[in-house]
Amino acid sequence: MGLKAKNSMENDLDPLAQFGLDAIDLRWTLKDIAVQRSMMINQQHLAQLIELGLVEMREDVPYLTVAGQNTVWLA
């Protein structure tokens, strides 16, 4: 499998790949949520992650969805 085909498959599996370098910041926000550092969460990132279905709010506290859990530890 060529490098281009492999990168394309990884992008299909990673919902953050479309954001380029911003994906790094979004992934750190996911990690902050995963370890319950909610005081440090960028609200703009939170909105994006909710829209992508990677985070959900429960009683005003962000939690990772299953997709979010799978994404946070990729790469």
N, CA, C and O atoms as CSV, one atom per row, in Angstrom:
chain,resi,resn,atom,element,x,y,z
A,1,MET,N,N,0.850,-1.161,0.000
A,1,MET,CA,C,0.000,0.000,0.000
A,1,MET,C,C,0.905,1.237,0.000
A,1,MET,O,O,1.842,1.332,0.793
A,2,GLY,N,N,0.614,2.169,-0.889
A,2,GLY,CA,C,1.423,3.368,-0.985
A,2,GLY,C,C,1.168,4.325,0.163
A,2,GLY,O,O,0.176,4.203,0.882
A,3,LEU,N,N,2.076,5.283,0.327
A,3,LEU,CA,C,1.971,6.261,1.422
A,3,LEU,C,C,0.711,7.087,1.298
A,3,LEU,O,O,0.051,7.370,2.298
A,4,LYS,N,N,0.366,7.481,0.066
A,4,LYS,CA,C,-0.832,8.301,-0.149
A,4,LYS,C,C,-2.095,7.534,0.255
A,4,LYS,O,O,-2.982,8.100,0.894
A,5,ALA,N,N,-2.180,6.257,-0.109
A,5,ALA,CA,C,-3.337,5.434,0.256
A,5,ALA,C,C,-3.409,5.247,1.757
A,5,ALA,O,O,-4.497,5.278,2.332
A,6,LYS,N,N,-2.259,5.052,2.405
A,6,LYS,CA,C,-2.239,4.880,3.855
A,6,LYS,C,C,-2.690,6.157,4.554
A,6,LYS,O,O,-3.484,6.090,5.492
A,7,ASN,N,N,-2.200,7.324,4.118
A,7,ASN,CA,C,-2.617,8.596,4.708
A,7,ASN,C,C,-4.100,8.825,4.517
A,7,ASN,O,O,-4.763,9.343,5.416
A,8,SER,N,N,-4.639,8.448,3.361
A,8,SER,CA,C,-6.069,8.599,3.096
A,8,SER,C,C,-6.886,7.747,4.053
A,8,SER,O,O,-7.908,8.204,4.565
A,9,MET,N,N,-6.449,6.502,4.306
A,9,MET,CA,C,-7.158,5.630,5.241
A,9,MET,C,C,-7.101,6.188,6.652
A,9,MET,O,O,-8.103,6.153,7.367
A,10,GLU,N,N,-5.936,6.709,7.075
A,10,GLU,CA,C,-5.813,7.277,8.410
A,10,GLU,C,C,-6.721,8.480,8.561
A,10,GLU,O,O,-7.321,8.665,9.620
A,11,ASN,N,N,-6.839,9.310,7.521
A,11,ASN,CA,C,-7.713,10.475,7.559
A,11,ASN,C,C,-9.171,10.058,7.685
A,11,ASN,O,O,-9.950,10.731,8.360
A,12,ASP,N,N,-9.552,8.945,7.035
A,12,ASP,CA,C,-10.917,8.451,7.144
A,12,ASP,C,C,-11.226,7.996,8.567
A,12,ASP,O,O,-12.365,8.114,9.020
A,13,LEU,N,N,-10.232,7.480,9.272
A,13,LEU,CA,C,-10.422,6.985,10.627
A,13,LEU,C,C,-10.323,8.086,11.673
A,13,LEU,O,O,-10.842,7.922,12.777
A,14,ASP,N,N,-9.668,9.210,11.357
A,14,ASP,CA,C,-9.442,10.287,12.306
A,14,ASP,C,C,-10.327,11.481,11.971
A,14,ASP,O,O,-10.058,12.187,10.999
A,15,PRO,N,N,-11.376,11.723,12.751
A,15,PRO,CA,C,-12.274,12.838,12.459
A,15,PRO,C,C,-11.614,14.206,12.605
A,15,PRO,O,O,-12.181,15.208,12.170
A,16,LEU,N,N,-10.438,14.267,13.202
A,16,LEU,CA,C,-9.746,15.542,13.370
A,16,LEU,C,C,-8.778,15.843,12.226
A,16,LEU,O,O,-8.269,16.960,12.136
A,17,ALA,N,N,-8.517,14.879,11.357
A,17,ALA,CA,C,-7.539,15.051,10.285
A,17,ALA,C,C,-7.873,16.239,9.385
A,17,ALA,O,O,-6.967,16.889,8.863
A,18,GLN,N,N,-9.136,16.526,9.202
A,18,GLN,CA,C,-9.549,17.617,8.326
A,18,GLN,C,C,-9.130,19.000,8.844
A,18,GLN,O,O,-9.182,19.978,8.099
A,19,PHE,N,N,-8.721,19.086,10.094
A,19,PHE,CA,C,-8.388,20.368,10.693
A,19,PHE,C,C,-6.904,20.705,10.629
A,19,PHE,O,O,-6.485,21.732,11.164
A,20,GLY,N,N,-6.105,19.864,9.987
A,20,GLY,CA,C,-4.681,20.150,9.832
A,20,GLY,C,C,-4.003,20.358,11.177
A,20,GLY,O,O,-4.171,19.556,12.096
A,21,LEU,N,N,-3.231,21.446,11.289
A,21,LEU,CA,C,-2.499,21.707,12.529
A,21,LEU,C,C,-3.423,22.003,13.701
A,21,LEU,O,O,-3.041,21.777,14.849
A,22,ASP,N,N,-4.636,22.505,13.441
A,22,ASP,CA,C,-5.589,22.742,14.526
A,22,ASP,C,C,-6.002,21.444,15.204
A,22,ASP,O,O,-6.488,21.458,16.335
A,23,ALA,N,N,-5.808,20.310,14.508
A,23,ALA,CA,C,-6.143,19.008,15.090
A,23,ALA,C,C,-5.332,18.752,16.352
A,23,ALA,O,O,-5.797,18.064,17.261
A,24,ILE,N,N,-4.121,19.302,16.414
A,24,ILE,CA,C,-3.281,19.122,17.604
A,24,ILE,C,C,-3.960,19.753,18.814
A,24,ILE,O,O,-4.054,19.135,19.875
A,25,ASP,N,N,-4.431,20.984,18.650
A,25,ASP,CA,C,-5.114,21.670,19.751
A,25,ASP,C,C,-6.413,20.965,20.128
A,25,ASP,O,O,-6.736,20.838,21.309
A,26,LEU,N,N,-7.154,20.509,19.124
A,26,LEU,CA,C,-8.404,19.796,19.399
A,26,LEU,C,C,-8.134,18.490,20.142
A,26,LEU,O,O,-8.885,18.117,21.043
A,27,ARG,N,N,-7.058,17.796,19.761
A,27,ARG,CA,C,-6.719,16.541,20.445
A,27,ARG,C,C,-6.325,16.814,21.902
A,27,ARG,O,O,-6.671,16.035,22.791
A,28,TRP,N,N,-5.600,17.922,22.154
A,28,TRP,CA,C,-5.259,18.275,23.537
A,28,TRP,C,C,-6.511,18.609,24.338
A,28,TRP,O,O,-6.595,18.286,25.522
A,29,THR,N,N,-7.481,19.252,23.699
A,29,THR,CA,C,-8.745,19.529,24.391
A,29,THR,C,C,-9.440,18.229,24.744
A,29,THR,O,O,-9.981,18.096,25.842
A,30,LEU,N,N,-9.435,17.259,23.823
A,30,LEU,CA,C,-10.010,15.947,24.129
A,30,LEU,C,C,-9.296,15.306,25.313
A,30,LEU,O,O,-9.935,14.713,26.182
A,31,LYS,N,N,-7.980,15.424,25.346
A,31,LYS,CA,C,-7.221,14.838,26.455
A,31,LYS,C,C,-7.534,15.550,27.775
A,31,LYS,O,O,-7.612,14.908,28.822
A,32,ASP,N,N,-7.711,16.871,27.726
A,32,ASP,CA,C,-8.105,17.606,28.937
A,32,ASP,C,C,-9.451,17.118,29.451
A,32,ASP,O,O,-9.650,16.972,30.658
A,33,ILE,N,N,-10.375,16.868,28.529
A,33,ILE,CA,C,-11.688,16.357,28.919
A,33,ILE,C,C,-11.554,14.946,29.483
A,33,ILE,O,O,-12.191,14.611,30.481
A,34,ALA,N,N,-10.729,14.123,28.846
A,34,ALA,CA,C,-10.558,12.731,29.275
A,34,ALA,C,C,-10.063,12.637,30.709
A,34,ALA,O,O,-10.461,11.732,31.442
A,35,VAL,N,N,-9.196,13.562,31.121
A,35,VAL,CA,C,-8.653,13.516,32.474
A,35,VAL,C,C,-9.348,14.531,33.402
A,35,VAL,O,O,-8.871,14.836,34.495
A,36,GLN,N,N,-10.473,15.030,32.928
A,36,GLN,CA,C,-11.360,15.908,33.717
A,36,GLN,C,C,-10.691,17.203,34.159
A,36,GLN,O,O,-10.869,17.643,35.294
A,37,ARG,N,N,-9.915,17.815,33.253
A,37,ARG,CA,C,-9.373,19.153,33.493
A,37,ARG,C,C,-10.285,20.159,32.819
A,37,ARG,O,O,-9.854,20.898,31.934
A,38,SER,N,N,-11.531,20.193,33.227
A,38,SER,CA,C,-12.531,21.008,32.532
A,38,SER,C,C,-12.330,22.505,32.721
A,38,SER,O,O,-12.897,23.293,31.964
A,39,MET,N,N,-11.548,22.919,33.699
A,39,MET,CA,C,-11.308,24.345,33.909
A,39,MET,C,C,-10.451,24.934,32.791
A,39,MET,O,O,-10.460,26.148,32.582
A,40,MET,N,N,-9.715,24.096,32.074
A,40,MET,CA,C,-8.770,24.562,31.064
A,40,MET,C,C,-9.319,24.458,29.645
A,40,MET,O,O,-8.590,24.753,28.698
A,41,ILE,N,N,-10.545,24.061,29.466
A,41,ILE,CA,C,-11.065,23.739,28.150
A,41,ILE,C,C,-11.398,24.991,27.350
A,41,ILE,O,O,-12.092,25.889,27.825
A,42,ASN,N,N,-10.884,25.026,26.126
A,42,ASN,CA,C,-11.192,26.077,25.175
A,42,ASN,C,C,-12.638,25.884,24.718
A,42,ASN,O,O,-12.975,24.849,24.144
A,43,GLN,N,N,-13.478,26.865,24.969
A,43,GLN,CA,C,-14.907,26.737,24.672
A,43,GLN,C,C,-15.182,26.622,23.174
A,43,GLN,O,O,-16.136,25.956,22.773
A,44,GLN,N,N,-14.372,27.252,22.357
A,44,GLN,CA,C,-14.543,27.129,20.904
A,44,GLN,C,C,-14.226,25.700,20.459
A,44,GLN,O,O,-14.932,25.132,19.626
A,45,HIS,N,N,-13.174,25.134,21.012
A,45,HIS,CA,C,-12.838,23.738,20.703
A,45,HIS,C,C,-13.947,22.809,21.184
A,45,HIS,O,O,-14.324,21.865,20.489
A,46,LEU,N,N,-14.462,23.084,22.373
A,46,LEU,CA,C,-15.531,22.254,22.926
A,46,LEU,C,C,-16.725,22.221,21.977
A,46,LEU,O,O,-17.284,21.155,21.719
A,47,ALA,N,N,-17.112,23.376,21.463
A,47,ALA,CA,C,-18.243,23.441,20.531
A,47,ALA,C,C,-17.968,22.610,19.275
A,47,ALA,O,O,-18.854,21.904,18.795
A,48,GLN,N,N,-16.757,22.689,18.748
A,48,GLN,CA,C,-16.393,21.901,17.566
A,48,GLN,C,C,-16.452,20.411,17.864
A,48,GLN,O,O,-16.959,19.630,17.059
A,49,LEU,N,N,-15.936,20.024,19.011
A,49,LEU,CA,C,-15.902,18.604,19.364
A,49,LEU,C,C,-17.303,18.050,19.609
A,49,LEU,O,O,-17.574,16.891,19.295
A,50,ILE,N,N,-18.180,18.857,20.160
A,50,ILE,CA,C,-19.574,18.435,20.333
A,50,ILE,C,C,-20.231,18.253,18.967
A,50,ILE,O,O,-20.943,17.276,18.733
A,51,GLU,N,N,-19.983,19.208,18.069
A,51,GLU,CA,C,-20.550,19.134,16.721
A,51,GLU,C,C,-20.069,17.892,15.971
A,51,GLU,O,O,-20.816,17.306,15.188
A,52,LEU,N,N,-18.830,17.498,16.211
A,52,LEU,CA,C,-18.272,16.301,15.576
A,52,LEU,C,C,-18.746,15.009,16.237
A,52,LEU,O,O,-18.486,13.922,15.720
A,53,GLY,N,N,-19.437,15.114,17.372
A,53,GLY,CA,C,-19.925,13.922,18.069
A,53,GLY,C,C,-18.859,13.245,18.913
A,53,GLY,O,O,-19.000,12.079,19.279
A,54,LEU,N,N,-17.777,13.983,19.228
A,54,LEU,CA,C,-16.697,13.401,20.019
A,54,LEU,C,C,-16.858,13.686,21.508
A,54,LEU,O,O,-16.248,13.020,22.345
A,55,VAL,N,N,-17.678,14.674,21.830
A,55,VAL,CA,C,-17.918,15.083,23.220
A,55,VAL,C,C,-19.403,15.314,23.398
A,55,VAL,O,O,-20.091,15.752,22.475
A,56,GLU,N,N,-19.893,15.016,24.590
A,56,GLU,CA,C,-21.272,15.325,24.948
A,56,GLU,C,C,-21.276,15.957,26.331
A,56,GLU,O,O,-20.383,15.722,27.145
A,57,MET,N,N,-22.290,16.757,26.577
A,57,MET,CA,C,-22.407,17.413,27.875
A,57,MET,C,C,-23.391,16.632,28.740
A,57,MET,O,O,-24.461,16.233,28.282
A,58,ARG,N,N,-23.010,16.424,29.990
A,58,ARG,CA,C,-23.891,15.792,30.987
A,58,ARG,C,C,-23.853,16.663,32.227
A,58,ARG,O,O,-22.816,16.793,32.877
A,59,GLU,N,N,-24.987,17.257,32.547
A,59,GLU,CA,C,-25.072,18.152,33.706
A,59,GLU,C,C,-23.973,19.209,33.669
A,59,GLU,O,O,-23.289,19.449,34.663
A,60,ASP,N,N,-23.817,19.838,32.496
A,60,ASP,CA,C,-22.843,20.917,32.272
A,60,ASP,C,C,-21.383,20.473,32.392
A,60,ASP,O,O,-20.501,21.316,32.555
A,61,VAL,N,N,-21.117,19.188,32.316
A,61,VAL,CA,C,-19.749,18.662,32.364
A,61,VAL,C,C,-19.497,17.920,31.051
A,61,VAL,O,O,-20.295,17.070,30.655
A,62,PRO,N,N,-18.377,18.243,30.368
A,62,PRO,CA,C,-18.080,17.540,29.106
A,62,PRO,C,C,-17.529,16.137,29.354
A,62,PRO,O,O,-16.702,15.923,30.241
A,63,TYR,N,N,-18.005,15.197,28.555
A,63,TYR,CA,C,-17.542,13.813,28.595
A,63,TYR,C,C,-17.260,13.352,27.179
A,63,TYR,O,O,-17.933,13.774,26.239
A,64,LEU,N,N,-16.270,12.489,27.021
A,64,LEU,CA,C,-15.981,11.922,25.716
A,64,LEU,C,C,-17.037,10.889,25.351
A,64,LEU,O,O,-17.458,10.093,26.190
A,65,THR,N,N,-17.458,10.909,24.099
A,65,THR,CA,C,-18.293,9.837,23.577
A,65,THR,C,C,-17.362,8.665,23.249
A,65,THR,O,O,-16.144,8.778,23.395
A,66,VAL,N,N,-17.923,7.564,22.816
A,66,VAL,CA,C,-17.093,6.425,22.412
A,66,VAL,C,C,-16.180,6.855,21.266
A,66,VAL,O,O,-14.995,6.523,21.254
A,67,ALA,N,N,-16.730,7.588,20.312
A,67,ALA,CA,C,-15.911,8.087,19.194
A,67,ALA,C,C,-14.811,9.010,19.706
A,67,ALA,O,O,-13.690,8.980,19.197
A,68,GLY,N,N,-15.118,9.818,20.692
A,68,GLY,CA,C,-14.117,10.702,21.284
A,68,GLY,C,C,-13.019,9.919,21.979
A,68,GLY,O,O,-11.843,10.270,21.884
A,69,GLN,N,N,-13.401,8.858,22.680
A,69,GLN,CA,C,-12.415,8.012,23.358
A,69,GLN,C,C,-11.491,7.353,22.343
A,69,GLN,O,O,-10.285,7.249,22.567
A,70,ASN,N,N,-12.059,6.909,21.228
A,70,ASN,CA,C,-11.251,6.286,20.183
A,70,ASN,C,C,-10.320,7.292,19.529
A,70,ASN,O,O,-9.194,6.953,19.164
A,71,THR,N,N,-10.777,8.515,19.380
A,71,THR,CA,C,-9.999,9.564,18.699
A,71,THR,C,C,-8.900,10.129,19.572
A,71,THR,O,O,-7.813,10.423,19.074
A,72,VAL,N,N,-9.150,10.287,20.852
A,72,VAL,CA,C,-8.198,10.981,21.711
A,72,VAL,C,C,-6.841,10.300,21.744
A,72,VAL,O,O,-5.825,10.976,21.905
A,73,TRP,N,N,-6.793,9.009,21.601
A,73,TRP,CA,C,-5.517,8.319,21.741
A,73,TRP,C,C,-4.929,7.897,20.397
A,73,TRP,O,O,-3.924,7.188,20.361
A,74,LEU,N,N,-5.543,8.324,19.287
A,74,LEU,CA,C,-4.959,8.074,17.971
A,74,LEU,C,C,-3.675,8.865,17.825
A,74,LEU,O,O,-3.533,9.937,18.415
A,75,ALA,N,N,-2.773,8.367,17.073
A,75,ALA,CA,C,-1.506,9.045,16.723
A,75,ALA,C,C,-0.770,9.559,17.895
A,75,ALA,O,O,0.302,10.145,17.743
